[in-house]
Amino acid sequence: MTEVRAGEGSAAARNSLKLVLDRVFGSYFWGLNLATWAVWIHSIVSVSLAYQLTRSTLVVGLVMAAQWSPQIVLAPLSGAMADRGNLRRQILLGRSLAILGSGGLAVWIAVVGAAALPVPALVGAGLVLGIGFAIGGPALNAMLPLLVRPSELPQAVALYNLPGTLARVAGPVLGVAIMVFAGPAQAFAMAAAAHVVFALVIRTLPLERTKRLASNVGTSLLGGFRYLRSDTGLLVLLFGTAAVSIGADPAITLVPSLSEKLGDDQALVGVLAASFGVGAMAAYPVLSVSRRLLGRVRTGAGGAALLAVSTLVLAVADLPWLACALLGLAGVGMTLAVTSFSTMLYERVAEEFRGRVMALWTVALTGSRALAGTMNGLIVDTFSLEAALAVCSVLVLVAACLLPCLR
């Protein structure tokens, strides 16, 4: 079954401002902002605690891997569920697990104290949180086009990606600030509360179930993979998304190590992570201009190239302000690339396959972080921080070179 917005008309497309003020899409947008900030609060506090407890970047990577690895296994299955199931119910189930992951950790720390917190508790909470994302994420993706008119999809996709960008600014700074001034338990509790708010928003959206999609290929998981294999352009876009996501991982997994290299200032962890977010947010005003002048393919490829070069230079940066500037440029590149790739995917994929293909997009965007976190942590502990940054840069550069071949 699919769900559609009641009373949808054929009026002209609204601009971004009108969309974020709309009763339906606007509620979804602002609720998603809160929930995405919660994700980054949980992530930055988790990696900070893991590093403080062990001084191991590999352990930090494992904590991040636990949070994102469920995407790899579960997202394709939940994507098939989204193509034939109840989107609202699926999102609420996923959000309930997110509340349990962050809220459970808040209670645990409040009882035993942060210093006595076992690392497996951080890993376990991240795993529960990740399972929630894997279950609810594909339904969130499939719901997006149902909240707007077809002509508004490019603006809606850009706005859908904006909360993640804003969260890169607000989440790390807010998470570190709460952890330093109030404690990690309060930070995790705030994250859980934000998920509660978003669940209430989803529950009250005025959507109604209408019809089953007509398709002679069914809604099976294998049918989705067969469809994907028939379009190499989709494969290129998914690979590019995964490469950019891995290239952006240093902005969260490696910032504790980078902060230590630059002076071992705990507050610098949040500033470095937020610098990436500031750059990512700053890219939005120029996104539409770039697409109009260069097209989506060249904008995406150029963004990936900017991310790759900035990350490579970051490997040799030895001043905090320079590292912040380079992370800001990397953030610009990430926004240009990911937003262009995701818009092209939404426009390219047939509606009856949207849940399954966008589930694979979720795997590429967030599930790849499990690989990236483990890979980066292992490289840093075995070789060096500089080596990890160089590997990420090369991978993104390969994706940038492939995108201009897209047809």
Secondary structure, 3 states (H helix, E strand, C coil): CCEEECCCCCCCCCCHHHHHHCCCHHHHHHHHHHHHHHHHHHHHHHHHHHHHHHCCHHHHHHHHHHHHCHHHHHHHHHHHHHHHCCHHHHHHHHHHHHHHHHHHHHHHHHHHCCCCCCHHHHHHHHHHHHHHHHHHHHHHHHHHHHHCCHHHHHHHHHHHHHHHHHHHHHHHHHHHHHHHHCCHHHHHHHHHHHHHHHHHHHHHCCEEECCCCCCCCCCCHHHHHHHHHCCHHHHHHHHHHHHHHHHHCHHHHCHHHHHHHHCCCHHHHHHHHHHHHHHHHHCHHHHHHHHHHHHHHHHHHHHHHHHHHHHHHHCCCCCHHHHHHHHHHHHHHHHHHHHHHHHHHHHHCCHHHHHHHHHHHHHHHHHHHHHHHHHHHHHHHHCCHHHHHHHHHHHHHHHHHHHHHCC
